Amino acid sequence: MDAKRLQIIHSHLRSGRKQLVPENTIAKEFRYTIDGAGILTHEQRRFYEENGYLVIKKLIPPNEIEMYRQRFEEISKRQVTIPGMTIMKDVSIAKSEHVEGEKAITKIQDFYNDPVLFSYCHNARIHQYVESITGSNIMAVHSMLINKPPDTGKKTSRHPLHQDLHYFIFRPADQICAAWTAMQRVDRSNGCLVVQPGSHKAGVLKEHGYPQWEGGVNKLYHGILDYEPNAPRVHLIMEEGDTVFFHPLLIHGSGTNVSDGFRKAISCHFASSECHYIKSADTSHSEAEKEVLEVVRRKLGADVDVSWEDVSRWRFRLVKGTRINL
Ligand SMILES: O=C(O)CCC(=O)C(=O)O
């Protein structure tokens, strides 16, 4: 502390008046959550700031979970087709003989055109929490229902440690937040989420790529190339309806599903509509960009000339407030 500031403090103490600290020296208590927005309590804000995630118990009621489960079944049985949605298969199952229905699907992504599944992204109970992080103008930028299959023995049901920001070409990262809801009990036996608490605070998007796993890796399951194997990890044991909110730089993944059932979760990433796009060429995003555009061209035609930003603008949906930049 410099001499001038010490002098000011001493003179205030001597005069018995309340200490006055120049405004620009007041350290802000919170960086990742917004004062006066949403319903996070002081304690919850502190936990999120410190750890980069926060679990809210029983946020989504059983009837809503059941509605998502039934819709997933209809989609897997091809009783409904949703435009724009991507259906993904586990690498070890996709290579084996023909498998029907739920058993073939590990994840469905981008269900913004399905009113049933997308009602999760419109859920006001979720927005109340998200708003503390994004502010009141909220876009849904990515949606998924993950159906982690029982592992075939090749450990391909694992999701490598990664940071979700790798898949987003807009900033600031602090105004992006994932919501991930367990559709059943999830624990280490069926491959719950695992997080490295506090890893968001380094403020760094690490380099990602496919891990060198013997049994193969699922499409677009990029992992951090130089992750710290000894960094403390927490396994998030959650019950049906429990929801975890987390920062896009939080290092996380999920384990092998050694149970004999599928492990289901529904998730949406939210961002402030005030976020702005960045140029992916200047960042480590180019691998993700290449693969995202490959998927789009497979659907729309190989010669379609679109950028990742175009695809983002077209997929993102406003779920609360006003659409500004995204
Ligand atoms: O649900 C999981 O197993 C992991 C989900 C995840 O981290 C992701 O898709 O980014």
The ligand as a Tripos MOL2 file, in Angstrom:
@<TRIPOS>MOLECULE
LIG
   10     9     1     0     0
SMALL
NO_CHARGES

@<TRIPOS>ATOM
      1 O1        -22.9950  -36.0150  -20.0730 O.co2     1 LIG1
      2 C1        -21.8150  -36.3120  -20.2330 C.2       1 LIG1
      3 O2        -21.4240  -37.4510  -20.1380 O.co2     1 LIG1
      4 C2        -20.7890  -35.2610  -20.5610 C.3       1 LIG1
      5 C3        -21.4010  -34.1190  -21.2210 C.3       1 LIG1
      6 C4        -20.4190  -33.0790  -21.5970 C.2       1 LIG1
      7 O3        -19.5430  -32.7380  -20.8690 O.2       1 LIG1
      8 C5        -20.5270  -32.4640  -22.8870 C.2       1 LIG1
      9 O4        -21.2450  -32.9740  -23.7490 O.co2     1 LIG1
     10 O5        -19.8490  -31.4270  -23.1040 O.co2     1 LIG1
@<TRIPOS>BOND
     1     1     2 2
     2     2     3 1
     3     2     4 1
     4     4     5 1
     5     5     6 1
     6     6     7 2
     7     6     8 1
     8     8     9 2
     9     8    10 1
@<TRIPOS>SUBSTRUCTURE
     1 LIG1         1 GROUP 0 **** ****
